[in-house]
Amino acid sequence: MPRPHASHLTLRALIITFLIAFGFYLLAELGLLRTGLGADRSYISYLILAVYVGATLHWLWLAHRLSGERRKMAGLEAAAAEGEEWPPLADGPLARLVANVRKKGGGNTSALLEVLGDDLNNRHALGHFLSDVLLKLGLVGTVVGFMLMLMPVGQLGSFDPELMKELLASMSSGMSVALYTTLAGLVTSTLLKGQYYLLDASLAEFVNRLTVFVDVHLGSDAA
């Protein structure tokens, strides 16, 4: 029988997405999200959120595709364990690997498995890149915020109390930009890294199972 968790990657990804969305909903209800976005005169926080949402949609799509390959793998394992005819495989990385191993007719299949692992792992590269981009955008927001905070100091011509009040208000606004963009970058980057860690772990487990399956079943068939 297929492993109970073999095809539940999509479900886990959806649950994680729901929890993250619920967290943002709570922030919005408490007014913290509106406060942070409203205080960001550089609009970098909006860009950070847009990149994060796009990266999360990409992550969900990859999770769905990997879940489909894991489901096929579970079907092959179940059929092999019961001694039944293997189910037909639709076009995909797993189907191509099985076809290539059979064409090779046995021998060392580590090169084929390595190519498959690299091909699937490269799909995650964009997500890891975007997680670094989110962190860098937060740092850019920090620099921009400090620039906005210090710019009024150069325009100060006297120590008039009213001017000092305006200066402090302007500096406070710049500091808000620095803090909120840094926080947005750190939080979204950490969340995205965690999401892709789940994907990487599932992919590693899939490749390990596939390596054992090819060595035990396809290798013996070729022999």
VOTI-371386 format. One record per residue: residue in one letter; x, y, z of N, C-alpha, C in turn; residue number from 1. Coordinates in nm, 4 decimals. Layout:
<pts>
PT  A  X  Y  Z  X  Y  Z  X  Y  Z  NUM
...
</pts>
This chain:
<pts>
PT  M  0.0852  -0.1209  0.0000  0.0000  0.0000  0.0000  0.0876  0.1243  0.0000  1
PT  P  0.0404  0.2337  -0.0614  0.1176  0.3575  -0.0598  0.1355  0.4089  0.0819  2
PT  R  0.2457  0.4735  0.1034  0.2673  0.5328  0.2349  0.1608  0.6384  0.2611  3
PT  P  0.1126  0.6512  0.3868  0.0051  0.7453  0.4165  0.0410  0.8891  0.3807  4
PT  H  0.1716  0.9238  0.3936  0.2096  1.0625  0.3701  0.2637  1.0840  0.2304  5
PT  A  0.2537  0.9812  0.1440  0.3241  0.9866  0.0159  0.2771  1.1008  -0.0723  6
PT  S  0.1495  1.1316  -0.0700  0.0963  1.2323  -0.1629  0.0339  1.3506  -0.0901  7
PT  H  0.0735  1.3734  0.0363  0.0110  1.4777  0.1164  0.0937  1.6051  0.1202  8
PT  L  0.1929  1.6183  0.0331  0.2758  1.7382  0.0338  0.1923  1.8606  -0.0007  9
PT  T  0.1051  1.8498  -0.0991  0.0198  1.9628  -0.1368  -0.0681  2.0057  -0.0198  10
PT  L  -0.1241  1.9085  0.0525  -0.2095  1.9397  0.1670  -0.1307  2.0122  0.2752  11
PT  R  -0.0108  1.9650  0.3039  0.0722  2.0315  0.4042  0.1073  2.1732  0.3608  12
PT  A  0.1374  2.1898  0.2322  0.1699  2.3226  0.1809  0.0502  2.4162  0.1933  13
PT  L  -0.0689  2.3657  0.1647  -0.1892  2.4483  0.1770  -0.2167  2.4853  0.3220  14
PT  I  -0.1931  2.3918  0.4136  -0.2136  2.4201  0.5562  -0.1170  2.5291  0.6030  15
PT  I  0.0101  2.5169  0.5618  0.1091  2.6182  0.5992  0.0714  2.7537  0.5415  16
PT  T  0.0263  2.7547  0.4155  -0.0158  2.8804  0.3529  -0.1336  2.9415  0.4275  17
PT  F  -0.2272  2.8576  0.4690  -0.3431  2.9073  0.5444  -0.2985  2.9676  0.6774  18
PT  L  -0.2056  2.9022  0.7467  -0.1589  2.9541  0.8754  -0.0875  3.0882  0.8575  19
PT  I  -0.0060  3.0983  0.7506  0.0627  3.2248  0.7251  -0.0381  3.3340  0.6913  20
PT  A  -0.1358  3.3004  0.6064  -0.2385  3.3984  0.5702  -0.3184  3.4408  0.6931  21
PT  F  -0.3461  3.3461  0.7820  -0.4187  3.3789  0.9045  -0.3363  3.4715  0.9934  22
PT  G  -0.2039  3.4496  0.9967  -0.1171  3.5383  1.0739  -0.1210  3.6803  1.0203  23
PT  F  -0.1165  3.6949  0.8875  -0.1266  3.8282  0.8285  -0.2645  3.8897  0.8536  24
PT  Y  -0.3675  3.8043  0.8550  -0.5022  3.8550  0.8828  -0.5104  3.9109  1.0249  25
PT  L  -0.4484  3.8413  1.1201  -0.4475  3.8911  1.2581  -0.3726  4.0238  1.2678  26
PT  L  -0.2601  4.0337  1.1960  -0.1861  4.1600  1.1960  -0.2716  4.2733  1.1391  27
PT  A  -0.3479  4.2407  1.0332  -0.4351  4.3423  0.9735  -0.5465  4.3818  1.0697  28
PT  E  -0.6037  4.2837  1.1399  -0.7113  4.3129  1.2342  -0.6626  4.3982  1.3507  29
PT  L  -0.5390  4.3739  1.3937  -0.4828  4.4524  1.5037  -0.4346  4.5901  1.4573  30
PT  G  -0.4386  4.6135  1.3279  -0.3962  4.7423  1.2746  -0.2460  4.7544  1.2546  31
PT  L  -0.1711  4.6477  1.2867  -0.0258  4.6550  1.2751  0.0197  4.6572  1.1299  32
PT  L  -0.0509  4.5811  1.0448  -0.0134  4.5768  0.9035  -0.0359  4.7127  0.8377  33
PT  R  -0.1502  4.7743  0.8676  -0.1810  4.9059  0.8115  -0.0821  5.0111  0.8623  34
PT  T  -0.0469  4.9994  0.9902  0.0478  5.0957  1.0478  0.1839  5.0851  0.9814  35
PT  G  0.2309  4.9609  0.9628  0.3616  4.9414  0.9022  0.3670  4.9872  0.7582  36
PT  L  0.2645  4.9514  0.6811  0.2620  4.9927  0.5406  0.2419  5.1429  0.5261  37
PT  G  0.1595  5.2001  0.6132  0.1344  5.3436  0.6058  0.2560  5.4265  0.6435  38
PT  A  0.3394  5.3727  0.7325  0.4575  5.4479  0.7767  0.5729  5.4382  0.6780  39
PT  D  0.5625  5.3482  0.5809  0.6716  5.3276  0.4857  0.6556  5.4210  0.3658  40
PT  R  0.7233  5.5349  0.3703  0.7165  5.6304  0.2594  0.7937  5.5838  0.1373  41
PT  S  0.8815  5.4849  0.1541  0.9602  5.4358  0.0416  0.8852  5.3308  -0.0397  42
PT  Y  0.7782  5.2765  0.0143  0.6961  5.1723  -0.0487  0.7737  5.0418  -0.0718  43
PT  I  0.8868  5.0288  -0.0054  0.9634  4.9040  -0.0183  0.8894  4.7884  0.0474  44
PT  S  0.8153  4.8163  0.1534  0.7380  4.7097  0.2195  0.6332  4.6507  0.1263  45
PT  Y  0.5723  4.7346  0.0435  0.4764  4.6841  -0.0548  0.5460  4.5909  -0.1539  46
PT  L  0.6657  4.6296  -0.1965  0.7418  4.5455  -0.2891  0.7792  4.4131  -0.2236  47
PT  I  0.8176  4.4199  -0.0972  0.8538  4.2974  -0.0246  0.7350  4.2026  -0.0173  48
PT  L  0.6184  4.2550  0.0169  0.4988  4.1702  0.0261  0.4606  4.1133  -0.1102  49
PT  A  0.4744  4.1943  -0.2157  0.4413  4.1463  -0.3505  0.5342  4.0334  -0.3923  50
PT  V  0.6646  4.0484  -0.3657  0.7608  3.9431  -0.3993  0.7318  3.8176  -0.3185  51
PT  Y  0.6980  3.8349  -0.1905  0.6699  3.7187  -0.1057  0.5462  3.6435  -0.1531  52
PT  V  0.4408  3.7157  -0.1885  0.3193  3.6500  -0.2367  0.3478  3.5735  -0.3659  53
PT  G  0.4218  3.6356  -0.4584  0.4573  3.5680  -0.5822  0.5419  3.4436  -0.5567  54
PT  A  0.6392  3.4534  -0.4652  0.7245  3.3391  -0.4331  0.6439  3.2277  -0.3668  55
PT  T  0.5465  3.2636  -0.2850  0.4631  3.1622  -0.2204  0.3766  3.0887  -0.3225  56
PT  L  0.3234  3.1604  -0.4209  0.2464  3.0946  -0.5275  0.3357  2.9991  -0.6070  57
PT  H  0.4585  3.0422  -0.6342  0.5545  2.9543  -0.7016  0.5842  2.8312  -0.6175  58
PT  W  0.5978  2.8493  -0.4871  0.6230  2.7382  -0.3943  0.5056  2.6395  -0.3934  59
PT  L  0.3835  2.6912  -0.3932  0.2668  2.6037  -0.3965  0.2624  2.5219  -0.5255  60
PT  W  0.2954  2.5844  -0.6360  0.2963  2.5141  -0.7642  0.4014  2.4029  -0.7646  61
PT  L  0.5215  2.4311  -0.7119  0.6254  2.3288  -0.7045  0.5846  2.2163  -0.6093  62
PT  A  0.5214  2.2516  -0.4979  0.4761  2.1497  -0.4034  0.3721  2.0580  -0.4683  63
PT  H  0.2833  2.1161  -0.5479  0.1819  2.0358  -0.6172  0.2465  1.9401  -0.7173  64
PT  R  0.3449  1.9881  -0.7919  0.4110  1.9032  -0.8905  0.4913  1.7918  -0.8221  65
PT  L  0.5631  1.8255  -0.7160  0.6399  1.7234  -0.6451  0.5474  1.6228  -0.5788  66
PT  S  0.4335  1.6687  -0.5292  0.3363  1.5779  -0.4696  0.2862  1.4772  -0.5731  67
PT  G  0.2675  1.5228  -0.6969  0.2256  1.4311  -0.8029  0.3300  1.3246  -0.8303  68
PT  E  0.4586  1.3624  -0.8317  0.5655  1.2643  -0.8519  0.5734  1.1665  -0.7350  69
PT  R  0.5541  1.2158  -0.6149  0.5540  1.1278  -0.4975  0.4369  1.0301  -0.5021  70
PT  R  0.3237  1.0762  -0.5536  0.2076  0.9884  -0.5671  0.2361  0.8763  -0.6669  71
PT  K  0.3002  0.9117  -0.7777  0.3377  0.8082  -0.8755  0.4368  0.7083  -0.8139  72
PT  M  0.5316  0.7613  -0.7382  0.6301  0.6754  -0.6729  0.5631  0.5792  -0.5769  73
PT  A  0.4658  0.6288  -0.5019  0.3929  0.5426  -0.4087  0.3174  0.4332  -0.4826  74
PT  G  0.2600  0.4663  -0.6002  0.1904  0.3658  -0.6801  0.2844  0.2569  -0.7295  75
PT  L  0.4042  0.2960  -0.7734  0.5033  0.1972  -0.8181  0.5478  0.1078  -0.7023  76
PT  E  0.5704  0.1678  -0.5861  0.6132  0.0893  -0.4698  0.5056  -0.0114  -0.4299  77
PT  A  0.3797  0.0330  -0.4308  0.2700  -0.0567  -0.3929  0.2565  -0.1707  -0.4934  78
PT  A  0.2652  -0.1405  -0.6234  0.2527  -0.2448  -0.7252  0.3682  -0.3430  -0.7174  79
PT  A  0.4894  -0.2924  -0.6939  0.6050  -0.3814  -0.6837  0.5959  -0.4702  -0.5603  80
PT  A  0.5470  -0.4151  -0.4504  0.5348  -0.4939  -0.3275  0.4309  -0.6044  -0.3419  81
PT  E  0.3240  -0.5795  -0.4176  0.2176  -0.6791  -0.4359  0.2446  -0.7697  -0.5556  82
PT  G  0.3495  -0.7430  -0.6282  0.3798  -0.8243  -0.7453  0.2836  -0.8000  -0.8598  83
PT  E  0.2216  -0.6836  -0.8643  0.1248  -0.6516  -0.9686  0.1919  -0.5757  -1.0827  84
PT  E  0.1184  -0.5598  -1.1905  0.1696  -0.4817  -1.3031  0.1785  -0.3354  -1.2640  85
PT  W  0.2877  -0.2726  -1.3018  0.3075  -0.1340  -1.2638  0.2062  -0.0439  -1.3330  86
PT  P  0.1549  0.0550  -1.2638  0.0591  0.1478  -1.3266  0.1288  0.2317  -1.4321  87
PT  P  0.0575  0.2737  -1.5357  0.1190  0.3590  -1.6384  0.1573  0.4941  -1.5795  88
PT  L  0.2691  0.5450  -1.6246  0.3190  0.6730  -1.5747  0.2986  0.7810  -1.6797  89
PT  A  0.2319  0.8872  -1.6394  0.2198  1.0019  -1.7293  0.3564  1.0678  -1.7445  90
PT  D  0.3690  1.1499  -1.8457  0.4970  1.2141  -1.8710  0.5389  1.2980  -1.7512  91
PT  G  0.6642  1.2876  -1.7136  0.7173  1.3601  -1.6002  0.8565  1.3104  -1.5689  92
PT  P  0.9242  1.3698  -1.4700  1.0600  1.3278  -1.4354  1.0701  1.1800  -1.3995  93
PT  L  0.9733  1.1283  -1.3227  0.9780  0.9880  -1.2831  0.9597  0.8964  -1.4031  94
PT  A  0.8653  0.9282  -1.4901  0.8419  0.8453  -1.6087  0.9648  0.8447  -1.6989  95
PT  R  1.0289  0.9590  -1.7155  1.1482  0.9660  -1.8003  1.2636  0.8865  -1.7404  96
PT  L  1.2768  0.8920  -1.6070  1.3842  0.8157  -1.5427  1.3644  0.6665  -1.5624  97
PT  V  1.2418  0.6177  -1.5377  1.2140  0.4749  -1.5536  1.2405  0.4315  -1.6977  98
PT  A  1.1984  0.5136  -1.7931  1.2218  0.4799  -1.9338  1.3707  0.4768  -1.9660  99
PT  N  1.4473  0.5715  -1.9131  1.5912  0.5755  -1.9406  1.6647  0.4587  -1.8771  100
PT  V  1.6235  0.4203  -1.7547  1.6873  0.3064  -1.6885  1.6602  0.1783  -1.7659  101
PT  R  1.5380  0.1629  -1.8128  1.5050  0.0435  -1.8910  1.5807  0.0414  -2.0239  102
PT  K  1.5965  0.1569  -2.0880  1.6727  0.1632  -2.2126  1.8189  0.1277  -2.1884  103
PT  K  1.8712  0.1701  -2.0734  2.0110  0.1426  -2.0428  2.0350  -0.0053  -2.0213  104
PT  G  1.9328  -0.0754  -1.9717  1.9436  -0.2201  -1.9549  2.0286  -0.2637  -1.8381  105
PT  G  2.0269  -0.1892  -1.7312  2.1016  -0.2291  -1.6115  2.2283  -0.1477  -1.5952  106
PT  G  2.3154  -0.1935  -1.5057  2.4392  -0.1223  -1.4793  2.4203  -0.0129  -1.3759  107
PT  N  2.5169  0.0763  -1.3695  2.5156  0.1841  -1.2709  2.4185  0.2937  -1.3154  108
PT  T  2.3189  0.3189  -1.2317  2.2172  0.4206  -1.2643  2.2352  0.5476  -1.1817  109
PT  S  2.3488  0.5584  -1.1128  2.3671  0.6756  -1.0244  2.3692  0.8062  -1.1029  110
PT  A  2.4241  0.8022  -1.2265  2.4294  0.9249  -1.3065  2.2890  0.9724  -1.3426  111
PT  L  2.2012  0.8784  -1.3800  2.0637  0.9149  -1.4135  1.9904  0.9706  -1.2920  112
PT  L  2.0126  0.9085  -1.1768  1.9477  0.9559  -1.0549  2.0010  1.0928  -1.0135  113
PT  E  2.1295  1.1144  -1.0333  2.1878  1.2442  -0.9989  2.1327  1.3546  -1.0884  114
PT  V  2.1174  1.3224  -1.2180  2.0605  1.4201  -1.3108  1.9173  1.4542  -1.2708  115
PT  L  1.8389  1.3513  -1.2347  1.7010  1.3756  -1.1925  1.6969  1.4625  -1.0675  116
PT  G  1.7820  1.4295  -0.9684  1.7840  1.5080  -0.8451  1.8224  1.6526  -0.8701  117
PT  D  1.9226  1.6729  -0.9565  1.9641  1.8103  -0.9881  1.8531  1.8860  -1.0608  118
PT  D  1.7857  1.8167  -1.1527  1.6783  1.8820  -1.2280  1.5655  1.9271  -1.1357  119
PT  L  1.5257  1.8405  -1.0428  1.4184  1.8761  -0.9502  1.4647  1.9813  -0.8501  120
PT  N  1.5896  1.9710  -0.8056  1.6402  2.0662  -0.7069  1.6577  2.2055  -0.7667  121
PT  N  1.6928  2.2120  -0.8965  1.7103  2.3420  -0.9612  1.5796  2.4208  -0.9677  122
PT  R  1.4678  2.3508  -0.9619  1.3398  2.4206  -0.9624  1.3200  2.5039  -0.8358  123
PT  H  1.3924  2.4667  -0.7297  1.3799  2.5374  -0.6027  1.4741  2.6567  -0.5942  124
PT  A  1.5644  2.6692  -0.6930  1.6669  2.7736  -0.6855  1.6045  2.9130  -0.6833  125
PT  L  1.4973  2.9326  -0.7598  1.4326  3.0640  -0.7634  1.3803  3.1030  -0.6260  126
PT  G  1.3225  3.0074  -0.5554  1.2697  3.0372  -0.4228  1.3791  3.0768  -0.3250  127
PT  H  1.4926  3.0063  -0.3277  1.6039  3.0417  -0.2396  1.6607  3.1788  -0.2771  128
PT  F  1.6649  3.2073  -0.4080  1.7119  3.3388  -0.4522  1.6184  3.4490  -0.4032  129
PT  L  1.4883  3.4261  -0.4142  1.3919  3.5287  -0.3719  1.3942  3.5501  -0.2211  130
PT  S  1.4229  3.4454  -0.1447  1.4328  3.4636  0.0007  1.5495  3.5554  0.0352  131
PT  D  1.6603  3.5446  -0.0412  1.7722  3.6373  -0.0205  1.7356  3.7777  -0.0685  132
PT  V  1.6600  3.7855  -0.1780  1.6173  3.9164  -0.2285  1.5319  3.9885  -0.1246  133
PT  L  1.4421  3.9148  -0.0588  1.3575  3.9759  0.0436  1.4412  4.0333  0.1571  134
PT  L  1.5427  3.9580  0.1970  1.6301  4.0071  0.3037  1.7062  4.1310  0.2586  135
PT  K  1.7538  4.1299  0.1346  1.8284  4.2452  0.0826  1.7368  4.3676  0.0682  136
PT  L  1.6124  4.3441  0.0277  1.5183  4.4566  0.0183  1.4944  4.5194  0.1556  137
PT  G  1.4878  4.4353  0.2582  1.4740  4.4883  0.3936  1.5927  4.5738  0.4328  138
PT  L  1.7136  4.5308  0.3932  1.8335  4.6098  0.4232  1.8352  4.7400  0.3431  139
PT  V  1.7891  4.7331  0.2178  1.7782  4.8556  0.1384  1.6828  4.9540  0.2064  140
PT  G  1.5720  4.9011  0.2572  1.4779  4.9863  0.3292  1.5412  5.0491  0.4524  141
PT  T  1.6299  4.9745  0.5191  1.7004  5.0292  0.6351  1.7855  5.1497  0.5950  142
PT  V  1.8607  5.1330  0.4847  1.9464  5.2420  0.4374  1.8624  5.3627  0.3955  143
PT  V  1.7546  5.3363  0.3203  1.6673  5.4458  0.2754  1.6058  5.5173  0.3958  144
PT  G  1.5648  5.4410  0.4955  1.5060  5.5013  0.6148  1.6035  5.5923  0.6878  145
PT  F  1.7282  5.5490  0.7005  1.8277  5.6333  0.7667  1.8593  5.7575  0.6833  146
PT  M  1.8565  5.7417  0.5504  1.8768  5.8585  0.4652  1.7640  5.9600  0.4844  147
PT  L  1.6405  5.9099  0.4891  1.5267  5.9991  0.5120  1.5331  6.0635  0.6502  148
PT  M  1.5896  5.9902  0.7452  1.5983  6.0415  0.8816  1.7038  6.1514  0.8932  149
PT  L  1.8129  6.1384  0.8174  1.9241  6.2336  0.8316  1.9149  6.3517  0.7358  150
PT  M  1.8364  6.3378  0.6296  1.8271  6.4487  0.5335  1.7824  6.5813  0.5966  151
PT  P  1.6819  6.5828  0.6852  1.6396  6.7119  0.7433  1.7457  6.7778  0.8291  152
PT  V  1.8416  6.6989  0.8812  1.9448  6.7578  0.9670  2.0290  6.8582  0.8884  153
PT  G  2.0566  6.8244  0.7593  2.1362  6.9153  0.6781  2.0626  7.0424  0.6418  154
PT  Q  1.9313  7.0392  0.6532  1.8520  7.1579  0.6196  1.8256  7.2472  0.7405  155
PT  L  1.8747  7.2052  0.8556  1.8495  7.2817  0.9782  1.9399  7.4052  0.9794  156
PT  G  1.8790  7.5216  0.9823  1.9575  7.6449  0.9812  1.9659  7.7126  1.1161  157
PT  S  1.8782  7.6796  1.2078  1.8791  7.7407  1.3414  1.8220  7.6406  1.4407  158
PT  F  1.8280  7.6760  1.5672  1.7785  7.5893  1.6726  1.6439  7.6391  1.7263  159
PT  D  1.5599  7.6829  1.6332  1.4265  7.7274  1.6705  1.3457  7.6075  1.7198  160
PT  P  1.2746  7.6199  1.8334  1.1986  7.5066  1.8883  1.0997  7.4461  1.7889  161
PT  E  1.0337  7.5308  1.7116  0.9365  7.4780  1.6149  1.0068  7.3955  1.5071  162
PT  L  1.1212  7.4449  1.4609  1.1978  7.3696  1.3619  1.2480  7.2377  1.4195  163
PT  M  1.2848  7.2385  1.5469  1.3319  7.1164  1.6113  1.2198  7.0129  1.6202  164
PT  K  1.0970  7.0605  1.6449  0.9844  6.9671  1.6485  0.9624  6.9028  1.5117  165
PT  E  0.9692  6.9855  1.4070  0.9526  6.9324  1.2720  1.0657  6.8358  1.2373  166
PT  L  1.1849  6.8697  1.2827  1.3003  6.7835  1.2571  1.2824  6.6476  1.3233  167
PT  L  1.2402  6.6492  1.4496  1.2210  6.5235  1.5215  1.1098  6.4394  1.4579  168
PT  A  1.0029  6.5069  1.4116  0.8940  6.4339  1.3462  0.9426  6.3701  1.2162  169
PT  S  1.0226  6.4441  1.1411  1.0758  6.3913  1.0161  1.1730  6.2773  1.0422  170
PT  M  1.2565  6.2907  1.1428  1.3511  6.1838  1.1776  1.2768  6.0595  1.2242  171
PT  S  1.1690  6.0795  1.2979  1.0884  5.9669  1.3431  1.0259  5.8934  1.2256  172
PT  S  0.9833  5.9677  1.1244  0.9261  5.9063  1.0050  1.0307  5.8229  0.9309  173
PT  G  1.1510  5.8771  0.9191  1.2583  5.8016  0.8546  1.2946  5.6769  0.9310  174
PT  M  1.2977  5.6857  1.0637  1.3267  5.5679  1.1450  1.2185  5.4618  1.1295  175
PT  S  1.0930  5.5046  1.1154  0.9840  5.4094  1.0938  1.0038  5.3325  0.9638  176
PT  V  1.0464  5.4035  0.8583  1.0737  5.3377  0.7309  1.1816  5.2322  0.7488  177
PT  A  1.2895  5.2678  0.8183  1.4010  5.1751  0.8386  1.3569  5.0518  0.9170  178
PT  L  1.2818  5.0721  1.0237  1.2439  4.9600  1.1098  1.1407  4.8695  1.0437  179
PT  Y  1.0393  4.9280  0.9830  0.9322  4.8460  0.9250  0.9794  4.7680  0.8023  180
PT  T  1.0615  4.8299  0.7186  1.1102  4.7560  0.6016  1.2057  4.6446  0.6436  181
PT  T  1.2886  4.6712  0.7453  1.3780  4.5662  0.7955  1.2973  4.4503  0.8520  182
PT  L  1.1952  4.4821  0.9293  1.1111  4.3773  0.9869  1.0396  4.2977  0.8784  183
PT  A  0.9853  4.3674  0.7788  0.9157  4.2989  0.6696  1.0101  4.2065  0.5944  184
PT  G  1.1315  4.2528  0.5669  1.2281  4.1694  0.4964  1.2694  4.0478  0.5763  185
PT  L  1.2945  4.0661  0.7061  1.3360  3.9541  0.7906  1.2258  3.8492  0.8031  186
PT  V  1.1032  3.8941  0.8279  0.9924  3.8001  0.8489  0.9620  3.7217  0.7218  187
PT  T  0.9472  3.7913  0.6102  0.9117  3.7216  0.4851  1.0253  3.6323  0.4374  188
PT  S  1.1496  3.6761  0.4531  1.2632  3.5924  0.4131  1.2695  3.4650  0.4963  189
PT  T  1.2474  3.4773  0.6271  1.2498  3.3598  0.7147  1.1361  3.2638  0.6816  190
PT  L  1.0172  3.3186  0.6575  0.9036  3.2335  0.6215  0.9300  3.1589  0.4908  191
PT  L  0.9824  3.2293  0.3911  1.0061  3.1654  0.2613  1.1147  3.0598  0.2705  192
PT  K  1.2176  3.0852  0.3495  1.3222  2.9836  0.3696  1.2631  2.8590  0.4333  193
PT  G  1.1741  2.8764  0.5312  1.1096  2.7619  0.5941  1.0219  2.6851  0.4970  194
PT  Q  0.9506  2.7568  0.4115  0.8646  2.6914  0.3128  0.9467  2.6068  0.2162  195
PT  Y  1.0564  2.6623  0.1676  1.1396  2.5871  0.0735  1.2214  2.4784  0.1430  196
PT  Y  1.2442  2.4921  0.2739  1.3076  2.3825  0.3478  1.2165  2.2595  0.3470  197
PT  L  1.0866  2.2810  0.3651  0.9909  2.1702  0.3567  0.9976  2.1043  0.2198  198
PT  L  1.0053  2.1841  0.1141  1.0122  2.1318  -0.0209  1.1425  2.0555  -0.0431  199
PT  D  1.2540  2.1094  0.0058  1.3831  2.0427  -0.0098  1.3855  1.9091  0.0641  200
PT  A  1.3293  1.9072  0.1853  1.3266  1.7832  0.2628  1.2411  1.6768  0.1943  201
PT  S  1.1264  1.7176  0.1393  1.0398  1.6232  0.0682  1.1079  1.5703  -0.0578  202
PT  L  1.1803  1.6582  -0.1271  1.2514  1.6160  -0.2477  1.3623  1.5175  -0.2132  203
PT  A  1.4372  1.5447  -0.1062  1.5445  1.4532  -0.0658  1.4886  1.3155  -0.0306  204
PT  E  1.3761  1.3139  0.0401  1.3142  1.1846  0.0762  1.2650  1.1117  -0.0480  205
PT  F  1.2111  1.1852  -0.1449  1.1635  1.1259  -0.2700  1.2785  1.0647  -0.3493  206
PT  V  1.3891  1.1362  -0.3606  1.5041  1.0863  -0.4360  1.5635  0.9632  -0.3677  207
PT  N  1.5681  0.9629  -0.2345  1.6199  0.8459  -0.1626  1.5328  0.7225  -0.1879  208
PT  R  1.4023  0.7398  -0.1808  1.3118  0.6278  -0.2097  1.3259  0.5795  -0.3531  209
PT  L  1.3410  0.6735  -0.4436  1.3545  0.6393  -0.5845  1.4845  0.5638  -0.6098  210
PT  T  1.5918  0.6045  -0.5417  1.7200  0.5358  -0.5567  1.7094  0.3898  -0.5139  211
PT  V  1.6450  0.3664  -0.4004  1.6257  0.2298  -0.3522  1.5380  0.1505  -0.4478  212
PT  F  1.4317  0.2119  -0.4964  1.3397  0.1419  -0.5866  1.4088  0.1015  -0.7162  213
PT  V  1.4838  0.1946  -0.7755  1.5532  0.1646  -0.9008  1.6554  0.0548  -0.8805  214
PT  D  1.7293  0.0608  -0.7705  1.8330  -0.0393  -0.7452  1.7734  -0.1774  -0.7211  215
PT  V  1.6618  -0.1841  -0.6487  1.6027  -0.3138  -0.6132  1.5225  -0.3732  -0.7266  216
PT  H  1.4380  -0.2932  -0.7901  1.3429  -0.3475  -0.8886  1.3929  -0.3355  -1.0319  217
PT  L  1.4275  -0.2154  -1.0733  1.4729  -0.1996  -1.2110  1.6095  -0.2646  -1.2323  218
PT  G  1.6942  -0.2583  -1.1292  1.8249  -0.3217  -1.1408  1.8144  -0.4718  -1.1537  219
PT  S  1.7263  -0.5312  -1.0754  1.7077  -0.6776  -1.0834  1.6431  -0.7183  -1.2128  220
PT  D  1.5498  -0.6317  -1.2633  1.4870  -0.6625  -1.3906  1.5890  -0.6618  -1.5027  221
PT  A  1.6790  -0.5624  -1.4990  1.7788  -0.5509  -1.6048  1.8753  -0.6675  -1.6013  222
PT  A  1.9022  -0.7190  -1.4785  1.9934  -0.8305  -1.4657  1.9318  -0.9559  -1.5219  223
</pts>
